[in-house]
Amino acid sequence: MKYIKDYKDGDRIFDIYYCKYKSSAVTKNGKSYDNVIIQDKTGTLDAKIWDPNNAGIAEFDAGDYVEVYGEVTSYNGALQVNIKRVRLCQEGEYDEAEYMPMSKKNIEEMYTQLLTIIKSIENPYLHKMLNAFFVEDKDFIAAFKKSSAAKRSSSTFLNSAFNLLFSSAMMHRCVFHIS
């Protein structure tokens, strides 16, 4: 996979990317086109589909993973892709970790600290519930460690649900002096 940060003017693009944004628009001459933003873990790239009714352009929406074929150009000092063909990808063709910015924090360290906080909770009902999810349910733990808090938001980060819970737990610990 070639990452977005590595593209330069004149490059051809032919790979799978996350469609962060898509909207239809009309040129001054009345011709329809699509504005698209594609994303991988290194950044985003503005893209245009100048002929959205072309047979090589599959139906897709923001939040989908798409295989893009096109040319990278420079427009007003910024890189942009002129998309010639696009194909909607199926689950299993991509690894979400390649397309979402990752947390800079170490997930395992945060998880260990979260377990320490859970152990310190005195409310037996809350302790039991948190223990059931974050200690006993291995499938939940694995999914939670790599989840995003808002899968289709403009600031999607893998592990952000974990970051959000961890930050909340740390704040709660500070405010209520849980040791």
NUFI-966207 format. One record per atom (N, C-alpha, C): residue in three letters; chain; z, y, x; residue number from 1. Coordinates in nm, 3 decimals, padded with zeros to 5 digits, always signed. Example, Ala and Ser with C-alpha at 12.3 -4.5 7.8 and 13.67 -1.06 7.14 Angstrom:
! NUFI-966207
  resn  chain       zz       yy       xx  resi
   ALA      A  +00.780  -00.569  +01.319     1
   ALA      A  +00.780  -00.450  +01.230     1
   ALA      A  +00.780  -00.330  +01.320     1
   SER      A  +00.708  -00.225  +01.285     2
   SER      A  +00.714  -00.106  +01.367     2
   SER      A  +00.787  +00.003  +01.290     2
! end
This chain:
! NUFI-966207
  resn  chain       zz       yy       xx  resi
   MET      A  +00.000  -00.119  +00.084     1
   MET      A  +00.000  +00.000  +00.000     1
   MET      A  +00.000  +00.124  +00.088     1
   LYS      A  -00.085  +00.219  +00.054     2
   LYS      A  -00.084  +00.347  +00.123     2
   LYS      A  +00.001  +00.443  +00.041     2
   TYR      A  +00.100  +00.503  +00.107     3
   TYR      A  +00.192  +00.593  +00.036     3
   TYR      A  +00.130  +00.731  +00.018     3
   ILE      A  +00.172  +00.798  -00.085     4
   ILE      A  +00.120  +00.931  -00.120     4
   ILE      A  +00.137  +01.029  -00.004     4
   LYS      A  +00.248  +01.022  +00.067     5
   LYS      A  +00.272  +01.116  +00.177     5
   LYS      A  +00.168  +01.102  +00.289     5
   ASP      A  +00.097  +00.988  +00.294     6
   ASP      A  +00.001  +00.963  +00.402     6
   ASP      A  -00.142  +01.005  +00.370     6
   TYR      A  -00.168  +01.049  +00.246     7
   TYR      A  -00.304  +01.088  +00.209     7
   TYR      A  -00.337  +01.227  +00.263     7
   LYS      A  -00.467  +01.244  +00.293     8
   LYS      A  -00.517  +01.374  +00.335     8
   LYS      A  -00.651  +01.401  +00.266     8
   ASP      A  -00.694  +01.523  +00.271     9
   ASP      A  -00.820  +01.563  +00.210     9
   ASP      A  -00.934  +01.474  +00.260     9
   GLY      A  -01.013  +01.422  +00.167    10
   GLY      A  -01.127  +01.337  +00.202    10
   GLY      A  -01.099  +01.188  +00.193    10
   ASP      A  -00.973  +01.148  +00.181    11
   ASP      A  -00.939  +01.006  +00.171    11
   ASP      A  -00.981  +00.949  +00.037    11
   ARG      A  -01.010  +00.820  +00.038    12
   ARG      A  -01.031  +00.746  -00.088    12
   ARG      A  -00.897  +00.681  -00.123    12
   ILE      A  -00.870  +00.675  -00.251    13
   ILE      A  -00.746  +00.615  -00.299    13
   ILE      A  -00.782  +00.494  -00.385    13
   PHE      A  -00.718  +00.382  -00.357    14
   PHE      A  -00.740  +00.261  -00.437    14
   PHE      A  -00.614  +00.177  -00.426    14
   ASP      A  -00.520  +00.203  -00.515    15
   ASP      A  -00.392  +00.132  -00.512    15
   ASP      A  -00.320  +00.153  -00.645    15
   ILE      A  -00.204  +00.088  -00.655    16
   ILE      A  -00.123  +00.098  -00.776    16
   ILE      A  -00.019  +00.208  -00.757    16
   TYR      A  -00.003  +00.292  -00.862    17
   TYR      A  +00.095  +00.400  -00.861    17
   TYR      A  +00.161  +00.409  -00.998    17
   TYR      A  +00.274  +00.475  -01.001    18
   TYR      A  +00.347  +00.502  -01.125    18
   TYR      A  +00.291  +00.631  -01.184    18
   CYS      A  +00.259  +00.629  -01.311    19
   CYS      A  +00.211  +00.749  -01.379    19
   CYS      A  +00.333  +00.825  -01.430    19
   LYS      A  +00.365  +00.932  -01.363    20
   LYS      A  +00.483  +01.012  -01.398    20
   LYS      A  +00.454  +01.105  -01.517    20
   TYR      A  +00.330  +01.148  -01.529    21
   TYR      A  +00.294  +01.247  -01.631    21
   TYR      A  +00.148  +01.230  -01.667    21
   LYS      A  +00.119  +01.251  -01.796    22
   LYS      A  -00.021  +01.250  -01.840    22
   LYS      A  -00.035  +01.339  -01.963    22
   SER      A  -00.135  +01.425  -01.960    23
   SER      A  -00.165  +01.507  -02.078    23
   SER      A  -00.313  +01.536  -02.082    23
   SER      A  -00.362  +01.555  -02.201    24
   SER      A  -00.503  +01.589  -02.220    24
   SER      A  -00.518  +01.740  -02.224    24
   ALA      A  -00.632  +01.787  -02.176    25
   ALA      A  -00.660  +01.931  -02.175    25
   ALA      A  -00.810  +01.951  -02.198    25
   VAL      A  -00.848  +02.077  -02.207    26
   VAL      A  -00.988  +02.111  -02.229    26
   VAL      A  -01.027  +02.220  -02.130    26
   THR      A  -01.143  +02.205  -02.065    27
   THR      A  -01.192  +02.307  -01.971    27
   THR      A  -01.236  +02.431  -02.049    27
   LYS      A  -01.263  +02.537  -01.976    28
   LYS      A  -01.313  +02.661  -02.038    28
   LYS      A  -01.445  +02.637  -02.110    28
   ASN      A  -01.519  +02.534  -02.065    29
   ASN      A  -01.647  +02.500  -02.126    29
   ASN      A  -01.632  +02.404  -02.243    29
   GLY      A  -01.509  +02.368  -02.279    30
   GLY      A  -01.486  +02.282  -02.394    30
   GLY      A  -01.490  +02.132  -02.363    30
   LYS      A  -01.491  +02.096  -02.237    31
   LYS      A  -01.496  +01.955  -02.198    31
   LYS      A  -01.354  +01.899  -02.181    31
   SER      A  -01.328  +01.782  -02.240    32
   SER      A  -01.196  +01.718  -02.230    32
   SER      A  -01.174  +01.658  -02.092    32
   TYR      A  -01.049  +01.664  -02.046    33
   TYR      A  -01.009  +01.597  -01.923    33
   TYR      A  -00.860  +01.565  -01.933    33
   ASP      A  -00.810  +01.482  -01.841    34
   ASP      A  -00.668  +01.447  -01.840    34
   ASP      A  -00.603  +01.497  -01.712    34
   ASN      A  -00.486  +01.556  -01.727    35
   ASN      A  -00.399  +01.591  -01.615    35
   ASN      A  -00.303  +01.474  -01.595    35
   VAL      A  -00.290  +01.428  -01.474    36
   VAL      A  -00.204  +01.313  -01.444    36
   VAL      A  -00.124  +01.343  -01.318    36
   ILE      A  -00.002  +01.295  -01.313    37
   ILE      A  +00.075  +01.298  -01.189    37
   ILE      A  +00.110  +01.154  -01.156    37
   ILE      A  +00.066  +01.110  -01.037    38
   ILE      A  +00.100  +00.976  -00.991    38
   ILE      A  +00.214  +00.987  -00.890    38
   GLN      A  +00.290  +00.877  -00.879    39
   GLN      A  +00.410  +00.881  -00.795    39
   GLN      A  +00.430  +00.749  -00.722    39
   ASP      A  +00.485  +00.760  -00.602    40
   ASP      A  +00.543  +00.645  -00.534    40
   ASP      A  +00.675  +00.693  -00.474    40
   LYS      A  +00.740  +00.610  -00.395    41
   LYS      A  +00.873  +00.649  -00.344    41
   LYS      A  +00.868  +00.763  -00.244    41
   THR      A  +00.746  +00.801  -00.198    42
   THR      A  +00.736  +00.910  -00.100    42
   THR      A  +00.701  +01.044  -00.163    42
   GLY      A  +00.666  +01.044  -00.290    43
   GLY      A  +00.634  +01.172  -00.354    43
   GLY      A  +00.540  +01.157  -00.472    43
   THR      A  +00.484  +01.271  -00.511    44
   THR      A  +00.392  +01.275  -00.625    44
   THR      A  +00.261  +01.341  -00.582    44
   LEU      A  +00.158  +01.318  -00.664    45
   LEU      A  +00.027  +01.374  -00.637    45
   LEU      A  -00.039  +01.408  -00.770    45
   ASP      A  -00.086  +01.531  -00.780    46
   ASP      A  -00.158  +01.576  -00.899    46
   ASP      A  -00.294  +01.506  -00.904    46
   ALA      A  -00.338  +01.470  -01.022    47
   ALA      A  -00.466  +01.402  -01.037    47
   ALA      A  -00.536  +01.449  -01.164    47
   LYS      A  -00.667  +01.438  -01.161    48
   LYS      A  -00.750  +01.476  -01.276    48
   LYS      A  -00.843  +01.361  -01.309    48
   ILE      A  -00.860  +01.338  -01.438    49
   ILE      A  -00.962  +01.245  -01.488    49
   ILE      A  -01.061  +01.333  -01.563    49
   TRP      A  -01.175  +01.362  -01.499    50
   TRP      A  -01.271  +01.456  -01.555    50
   TRP      A  -01.355  +01.395  -01.666    50
   ASP      A  -01.359  +01.262  -01.672    51
   ASP      A  -01.436  +01.196  -01.778    51
   ASP      A  -01.347  +01.088  -01.842    51
   PRO      A  -01.249  +01.129  -01.925    52
   PRO      A  -01.153  +01.032  -01.979    52
   PRO      A  -01.213  +00.927  -02.072    52
   ASN      A  -01.334  +00.949  -02.121    53
   ASN      A  -01.397  +00.852  -02.211    53
   ASN      A  -01.487  +00.754  -02.137    53
   ASN      A  -01.492  +00.762  -02.006    54
   ASN      A  -01.570  +00.672  -01.922    54
   ASN      A  -01.519  +00.529  -01.940    54
   ALA      A  -01.609  +00.433  -01.936    55
   ALA      A  -01.570  +00.292  -01.955    55
   ALA      A  -01.474  +00.243  -01.846    55
   GLY      A  -01.475  +00.307  -01.729    56
   GLY      A  -01.387  +00.266  -01.619    56
   GLY      A  -01.247  +00.323  -01.627    56
   ILE      A  -01.219  +00.397  -01.733    57
   ILE      A  -01.088  +00.460  -01.751    57
   ILE      A  -01.014  +00.386  -01.863    57
   ALA      A  -00.913  +00.309  -01.825    58
   ALA      A  -00.834  +00.233  -01.924    58
   ALA      A  -00.734  +00.326  -01.994    58
   GLU      A  -00.690  +00.285  -02.111    59
   GLU      A  -00.585  +00.356  -02.183    59
   GLU      A  -00.453  +00.333  -02.112    59
   PHE      A  -00.378  +00.440  -02.089    60
   PHE      A  -00.246  +00.431  -02.029    60
   PHE      A  -00.167  +00.555  -02.066    60
   ASP      A  -00.038  +00.550  -02.044    61
   ASP      A  +00.051  +00.660  -02.077    61
   ASP      A  +00.143  +00.691  -01.959    61
   ALA      A  +00.210  +00.803  -01.966    62
   ALA      A  +00.314  +00.834  -01.869    62
   ALA      A  +00.418  +00.722  -01.876    62
   GLY      A  +00.466  +00.680  -01.761    63
   GLY      A  +00.563  +00.571  -01.755    63
   GLY      A  +00.499  +00.437  -01.725    63
   ASP      A  +00.365  +00.432  -01.726    64
   ASP      A  +00.294  +00.308  -01.694    64
   ASP      A  +00.264  +00.302  -01.545    64
   TYR      A  +00.240  +00.180  -01.498    65
   TYR      A  +00.192  +00.158  -01.362    65
   TYR      A  +00.042  +00.135  -01.372    65
   VAL      A  -00.034  +00.209  -01.291    66
   VAL      A  -00.179  +00.204  -01.300    66
   VAL      A  -00.243  +00.187  -01.163    66
   GLU      A  -00.352  +00.112  -01.161    67
   GLU      A  -00.431  +00.102  -01.039    67
   GLU      A  -00.534  +00.215  -01.044    67
   VAL      A  -00.532  +00.298  -00.942    68
   VAL      A  -00.613  +00.419  -00.939    68
   VAL      A  -00.720  +00.406  -00.831    68
   TYR      A  -00.842  +00.446  -00.866    69
   TYR      A  -00.951  +00.456  -00.769    69
   TYR      A  -01.005  +00.597  -00.779    69
   GLY      A  -01.011  +00.665  -00.665    70
   GLY      A  -01.063  +00.801  -00.668    70
   GLY      A  -01.071  +00.862  -00.529    70
   GLU      A  -01.088  +00.994  -00.527    71
   GLU      A  -01.102  +01.068  -00.403    71
   GLU      A  -00.994  +01.176  -00.397    71
   VAL      A  -00.935  +01.190  -00.278    72
   VAL      A  -00.835  +01.293  -00.255    72
   VAL      A  -00.908  +01.420  -00.208    72
   THR      A  -00.881  +01.530  -00.276    73
   THR      A  -00.942  +01.658  -00.241    73
   THR      A  -00.831  +01.763  -00.228    73
   SER      A  -00.869  +01.876  -00.175    74
   SER      A  -00.776  +01.988  -00.165    74
   SER      A  -00.821  +02.094  -00.266    74
   TYR      A  -00.727  +02.139  -00.350    75
   TYR      A  -00.758  +02.241  -00.449    75
   TYR      A  -00.647  +02.346  -00.444    75
   ASN      A  -00.682  +02.469  -00.416    76
   ASN      A  -00.585  +02.578  -00.402    76
   ASN      A  -00.474  +02.542  -00.304    76
   GLY      A  -00.510  +02.476  -00.196    77
   GLY      A  -00.414  +02.446  -00.090    77
   GLY      A  -00.327  +02.324  -00.114    77
   ALA      A  -00.349  +02.254  -00.224    78
   ALA      A  -00.269  +02.134  -00.255    78
   ALA      A  -00.361  +02.014  -00.273    78
   LEU      A  -00.312  +01.897  -00.234    79
   LEU      A  -00.392  +01.776  -00.254    79
   LEU      A  -00.394  +01.737  -00.401    79
   GLN      A  -00.506  +01.681  -00.440    80
   GLN      A  -00.524  +01.636  -00.578    80
   GLN      A  -00.620  +01.518  -00.576    80
   VAL      A  -00.606  +01.428  -00.671    81
   VAL      A  -00.695  +01.312  -00.679    81
   VAL      A  -00.793  +01.332  -00.793    81
   ASN      A  -00.919  +01.308  -00.763    82
   ASN      A  -01.023  +01.304  -00.864    82
   ASN      A  -01.037  +01.156  -00.900    82
   ILE      A  -00.977  +01.114  -01.012    83
   ILE      A  -00.975  +00.973  -01.051    83
   ILE      A  -01.109  +00.934  -01.113    83
   LYS      A  -01.168  +00.828  -01.056    84
   LYS      A  -01.296  +00.775  -01.105    84
   LYS      A  -01.275  +00.655  -01.196    84
   ARG      A  -01.177  +00.571  -01.160    85
   ARG      A  -01.144  +00.452  -01.241    85
   ARG      A  -00.993  +00.436  -01.242    85
   VAL      A  -00.944  +00.380  -01.353    86
   VAL      A  -00.801  +00.350  -01.362    86
   VAL      A  -00.785  +00.226  -01.448    86
   ARG      A  -00.690  +00.142  -01.406    87
   ARG      A  -00.662  +00.018  -01.478    87
   ARG      A  -00.513  +00.009  -01.502    87
   LEU      A  -00.474  -00.024  -01.624    88
   LEU      A  -00.333  -00.044  -01.657    88
   LEU      A  -00.284  -00.173  -01.592    88
   CYS      A  -00.174  -00.167  -01.519    89
   CYS      A  -00.121  -00.285  -01.449    89
   CYS      A  -00.019  -00.357  -01.537    89
   GLN      A  -00.006  -00.485  -01.511    90
   GLN      A  +00.088  -00.569  -01.584    90
   GLN      A  +00.213  -00.591  -01.500    90
   GLU      A  +00.324  -00.620  -01.568    91
   GLU      A  +00.447  -00.652  -01.497    91
   GLU      A  +00.420  -00.765  -01.399    91
   GLY      A  +00.476  -00.756  -01.281    92
   GLY      A  +00.455  -00.856  -01.178    92
   GLY      A  +00.351  -00.814  -01.075    92
   GLU      A  +00.269  -00.714  -01.108    93
   GLU      A  +00.169  -00.664  -01.013    93
   GLU      A  +00.227  -00.559  -00.919    93
   TYR      A  +00.346  -00.512  -00.947    94
   TYR      A  +00.406  -00.404  -00.869    94
   TYR      A  +00.556  -00.427  -00.854    94
   ASP      A  +00.612  -00.362  -00.754    95
   ASP      A  +00.756  -00.365  -00.729    95
   ASP      A  +00.807  -00.224  -00.753    95
   GLU      A  +00.888  -00.204  -00.856    96
   GLU      A  +00.936  -00.070  -00.892    96
   GLU      A  +00.997  +00.004  -00.775    96
   ALA      A  +01.058  -00.067  -00.681    97
   ALA      A  +01.122  -00.003  -00.566    97
   ALA      A  +01.021  +00.074  -00.481    97
   GLU      A  +00.893  +00.039  -00.490    98
   GLU      A  +00.790  +00.109  -00.413    98
   GLU      A  +00.749  +00.242  -00.478    98
   TYR      A  +00.792  +00.264  -00.602    99
   TYR      A  +00.742  +00.379  -00.677    99
   TYR      A  +00.847  +00.481  -00.716    99
   MET      A  +00.973  +00.447  -00.701   100
   MET      A  +01.079  +00.539  -00.740   100
   MET      A  +01.159  +00.580  -00.617   100
   PRO      A  +01.188  +00.709  -00.606   101
   PRO      A  +01.275  +00.751  -00.496   101
   PRO      A  +01.407  +00.675  -00.505   101
   MET      A  +01.458  +00.635  -00.391   102
   MET      A  +01.582  +00.557  -00.387   102
   MET      A  +01.699  +00.648  -00.350   102
   SER      A  +01.816  +00.606  -00.393   103
   SER      A  +01.937  +00.677  -00.356   103
   SER      A  +01.956  +00.671  -00.205   103
   LYS      A  +02.005  +00.781  -00.148   104
   LYS      A  +02.034  +00.782  -00.005   104
   LYS      A  +02.168  +00.716  +00.024   104
   LYS      A  +02.248  +00.696  -00.080   105
   LYS      A  +02.378  +00.634  -00.062   105
   LYS      A  +02.364  +00.482  -00.053   105
   ASN      A  +02.453  +00.418  +00.021   106
   ASN      A  +02.452  +00.274  +00.035   106
   ASN      A  +02.511  +00.212  -00.092   106
   ILE      A  +02.429  +00.137  -00.164   107
   ILE      A  +02.469  +00.079  -00.292   107
   ILE      A  +02.585  -00.018  -00.275   107
   GLU      A  +02.583  -00.101  -00.172   108
   GLU      A  +02.691  -00.199  -00.151   108
   GLU      A  +02.824  -00.130  -00.122   108
   GLU      A  +02.821  -00.022  -00.045   109
   GLU      A  +02.944  +00.053  -00.018   109
   GLU      A  +02.998  +00.115  -00.147   109
   MET      A  +02.909  +00.172  -00.228   110
   MET      A  +02.953  +00.231  -00.354   110
   MET      A  +03.008  +00.123  -00.447   110
   TYR      A  +02.944  +00.006  -00.448   111
   TYR      A  +02.990  -00.104  -00.533   111
   TYR      A  +03.130  -00.149  -00.491   111
   THR      A  +03.154  -00.160  -00.362   112
   THR      A  +03.287  -00.198  -00.312   112
   THR      A  +03.392  -00.095  -00.354   112
   GLN      A  +03.357  +00.033  -00.342   113
   GLN      A  +03.449  +00.139  -00.385   113
   GLN      A  +03.471  +00.135  -00.536   113
   LEU      A  +03.366  +00.106  -00.611   114
   LEU      A  +03.378  +00.096  -00.756   114
   LEU      A  +03.474  -00.018  -00.794   114
   LEU      A  +03.462  -00.131  -00.726   115
   LEU      A  +03.553  -00.244  -00.753   115
   LEU      A  +03.698  -00.205  -00.724   115
   THR      A  +03.719  -00.128  -00.620   116
   THR      A  +03.854  -00.079  -00.588   116
   THR      A  +03.908  +00.009  -00.700   116
   ILE      A  +03.822  +00.095  -00.752   117
   ILE      A  +03.862  +00.182  -00.863   117
   ILE      A  +03.893  +00.099  -00.988   117
   ILE      A  +03.808  +00.000  -01.018   118
   ILE      A  +03.831  -00.085  -01.135   118
   ILE      A  +03.964  -00.158  -01.123   118
   LYS      A  +03.995  -00.208  -01.005   119
   LYS      A  +04.123  -00.278  -00.984   119
   LYS      A  +04.243  -00.186  -01.010   119
   SER      A  +04.226  -00.056  -00.987   120
   SER      A  +04.337  +00.038  -01.001   120
   SER      A  +04.358  +00.086  -01.144   120
   ILE      A  +04.267  +00.054  -01.234   121
   ILE      A  +04.279  +00.102  -01.372   121
   ILE      A  +04.391  +00.027  -01.444   121
   GLU      A  +04.483  +00.102  -01.499   122
   GLU      A  +04.602  +00.044  -01.561   122
   GLU      A  +04.583  +00.006  -01.707   122
   ASN      A  +04.492  +00.072  -01.778   123
   ASN      A  +04.467  +00.039  -01.918   123
   ASN      A  +04.410  -00.103  -01.923   123
   PRO      A  +04.481  -00.200  -01.983   124
   PRO      A  +04.437  -00.339  -01.977   124
   PRO      A  +04.302  -00.363  -02.048   124
   TYR      A  +04.275  -00.290  -02.155   125
   TYR      A  +04.149  -00.309  -02.228   125
   TYR      A  +04.030  -00.257  -02.147   125
   LEU      A  +04.046  -00.138  -02.092   126
   LEU      A  +03.940  -00.081  -02.010   126
   LEU      A  +03.919  -00.166  -01.883   126
   HIS      A  +04.027  -00.209  -01.823   127
   HIS      A  +04.019  -00.293  -01.703   127
   HIS      A  +03.944  -00.424  -01.733   127
   LYS      A  +03.977  -00.487  -01.844   128
   LYS      A  +03.914  -00.613  -01.882   128
   LYS      A  +03.764  -00.595  -01.908   128
   MET      A  +03.730  -00.486  -01.977   129
   MET      A  +03.590  -00.461  -02.008   129
   MET      A  +03.510  -00.436  -01.880   129
   LEU      A  +03.559  -00.349  -01.793   130
   LEU      A  +03.489  -00.318  -01.669   130
   LEU      A  +03.479  -00.441  -01.580   130
   ASN      A  +03.584  -00.520  -01.576   131
   ASN      A  +03.586  -00.642  -01.496   131
   ASN      A  +03.480  -00.742  -01.547   131
   ALA      A  +03.467  -00.751  -01.681   132
   ALA      A  +03.370  -00.843  -01.740   132
   ALA      A  +03.228  -00.807  -01.695   132
   PHE      A  +03.198  -00.678  -01.687   133
   PHE      A  +03.063  -00.636  -01.646   133
   PHE      A  +03.045  -00.636  -01.495   133
   PHE      A  +03.135  -00.568  -01.424   134
   PHE      A  +03.112  -00.539  -01.282   134
   PHE      A  +03.169  -00.641  -01.185   134
   VAL      A  +03.240  -00.742  -01.235   135
   VAL      A  +03.293  -00.846  -01.147   135
   VAL      A  +03.241  -00.983  -01.187   135
   GLU      A  +03.241  -01.012  -01.316   136
   GLU      A  +03.209  -01.147  -01.363   136
   GLU      A  +03.062  -01.170  -01.395   136
   ASP      A  +02.992  -01.069  -01.442   137
   ASP      A  +02.853  -01.087  -01.488   137
   ASP      A  +02.755  -01.059  -01.375   137
   LYS      A  +02.718  -01.163  -01.301   138
   LYS      A  +02.632  -01.149  -01.183   138
   LYS      A  +02.493  -01.093  -01.217   138
   ASP      A  +02.438  -01.132  -01.332   139
   ASP      A  +02.307  -01.079  -01.372   139
   ASP      A  +02.315  -00.929  -01.400   139
   PHE      A  +02.421  -00.888  -01.469   140
   PHE      A  +02.441  -00.746  -01.498   140
   PHE      A  +02.457  -00.667  -01.368   140
   ILE      A  +02.536  -00.718  -01.276   141
   ILE      A  +02.561  -00.650  -01.149   141
   ILE      A  +02.430  -00.629  -01.074   141
   ALA      A  +02.350  -00.734  -01.064   142
   ALA      A  +02.222  -00.724  -00.991   142
   ALA      A  +02.129  -00.622  -01.057   142
   ALA      A  +02.120  -00.627  -01.190   143
   ALA      A  +02.032  -00.533  -01.261   143
   ALA      A  +02.084  -00.391  -01.250   143
   PHE      A  +02.215  -00.373  -01.259   144
   PHE      A  +02.273  -00.240  -01.255   144
   PHE      A  +02.255  -00.174  -01.118   144
   LYS      A  +02.265  -00.253  -01.013   145
   LYS      A  +02.252  -00.197  -00.878   145
   LYS      A  +02.113  -00.139  -00.852   145
   LYS      A  +02.013  -00.190  -00.922   146
   LYS      A  +01.879  -00.136  -00.899   146
   LYS      A  +01.823  -00.062  -01.020   146
   SER      A  +01.907  -00.029  -01.115   147
   SER      A  +01.859  +00.038  -01.235   147
   SER      A  +01.841  +00.186  -01.215   147
   SER      A  +01.763  +00.247  -01.304   148
   SER      A  +01.750  +00.392  -01.306   148
   SER      A  +01.818  +00.444  -01.431   148
   ALA      A  +01.875  +00.562  -01.421   149
   ALA      A  +01.948  +00.619  -01.535   149
   ALA      A  +01.853  +00.663  -01.645   149
   ALA      A  +01.734  +00.704  -01.610   150
   ALA      A  +01.638  +00.751  -01.709   150
   ALA      A  +01.499  +00.712  -01.663   150
   LYS      A  +01.453  +00.599  -01.708   151
   LYS      A  +01.331  +00.539  -01.655   151
   LYS      A  +01.209  +00.630  -01.666   151
   ARG      A  +01.201  +00.712  -01.766   152
   ARG      A  +01.083  +00.795  -01.783   152
   ARG      A  +01.112  +00.943  -01.767   152
   SER      A  +01.220  +00.979  -01.701   153
   SER      A  +01.252  +01.121  -01.683   153
   SER      A  +01.171  +01.180  -01.569   153
   SER      A  +01.175  +01.311  -01.557   154
   SER      A  +01.099  +01.376  -01.449   154
   SER      A  +01.169  +01.361  -01.316   154
   SER      A  +01.292  +01.317  -01.313   155
   SER      A  +01.363  +01.302  -01.186   155
   SER      A  +01.417  +01.160  -01.172   155
   THR      A  +01.333  +01.064  -01.199   156
   THR      A  +01.373  +00.924  -01.194   156
   THR      A  +01.406  +00.882  -01.052   156
   PHE      A  +01.520  +00.819  -01.034   157
   PHE      A  +01.559  +00.760  -00.907   157
   PHE      A  +01.609  +00.621  -00.935   157
   LEU      A  +01.561  +00.524  -00.859   158
   LEU      A  +01.621  +00.392  -00.870   158
   LEU      A  +01.765  +00.405  -00.823   158
   ASN      A  +01.851  +00.331  -00.877   159
   ASN      A  +01.994  +00.331  -00.849   159
   ASN      A  +02.066  +00.450  -00.909   159
   SER      A  +01.999  +00.534  -00.986   160
   SER      A  +02.067  +00.653  -01.036   160
   SER      A  +02.172  +00.621  -01.141   160
   ALA      A  +02.156  +00.514  -01.217   161
   ALA      A  +02.262  +00.475  -01.310   161
   ALA      A  +02.387  +00.438  -01.231   161
   PHE      A  +02.366  +00.368  -01.121   162
   PHE      A  +02.479  +00.331  -01.035   162
   PHE      A  +02.541  +00.456  -00.976   162
   ASN      A  +02.457  +00.546  -00.925   163
   ASN      A  +02.508  +00.672  -00.868   163
   ASN      A  +02.587  +00.751  -00.971   163
   LEU      A  +02.536  +00.758  -01.094   164
   LEU      A  +02.603  +00.832  -01.200   164
   LEU      A  +02.739  +00.772  -01.231   164
   LEU      A  +02.746  +00.642  -01.248   165
   LEU      A  +02.874  +00.578  -01.276   165
   LEU      A  +02.969  +00.594  -01.159   165
   PHE      A  +02.918  +00.574  -01.037   166
   PHE      A  +03.002  +00.586  -00.919   166
   PHE      A  +03.059  +00.727  -00.908   166
   SER      A  +02.975  +00.828  -00.925   167
   SER      A  +03.021  +00.967  -00.917   167
   SER      A  +03.124  +00.997  -01.024   167
   SER      A  +03.100  +00.946  -01.145   168
   SER      A  +03.196  +00.967  -01.254   168
   SER      A  +03.329  +00.900  -01.224   168
   ALA      A  +03.323  +00.779  -01.170   169
   ALA      A  +03.446  +00.707  -01.136   169
   ALA      A  +03.523  +00.780  -01.027   169
   MET      A  +03.451  +00.831  -00.928   170
   MET      A  +03.517  +00.905  -00.819   170
   MET      A  +03.581  +01.033  -00.872   170
   MET      A  +03.511  +01.103  -00.962   171
   MET      A  +03.566  +01.225  -01.020   171
   MET      A  +03.690  +01.192  -01.103   171
   HIS      A  +03.681  +01.086  -01.185   172
   HIS      A  +03.794  +01.044  -01.266   172
   HIS      A  +03.913  +01.010  -01.177   172
   ARG      A  +03.886  +00.944  -01.068   173
   ARG      A  +03.992  +00.905  -00.975   173
   ARG      A  +04.061  +01.029  -00.919   173
   CYS      A  +03.983  +01.131  -00.883   174
   CYS      A  +04.039  +01.254  -00.827   174
   CYS      A  +04.117  +01.331  -00.932   174
   VAL      A  +04.061  +01.345  -01.051   175
   VAL      A  +04.125  +01.424  -01.156   175
   VAL      A  +04.254  +01.359  -01.205   175
   PHE      A  +04.253  +01.228  -01.222   176
   PHE      A  +04.369  +01.159  -01.278   176
   PHE      A  +04.454  +01.091  -01.172   176
   HIS      A  +04.423  +01.115  -01.047   177
   HIS      A  +04.502  +01.065  -00.934   177
   HIS      A  +04.524  +00.914  -00.940   177
   ILE      A  +04.418  +00.840  -00.968   178
   ILE      A  +04.425  +00.696  -00.967   178
   ILE      A  +04.419  +00.651  -00.822   178
   SER      A  +04.509  +00.565  -00.782   179
   SER      A  +04.504  +00.521  -00.643   179
   SER      A  +04.462  +00.378  -00.632   179
! end
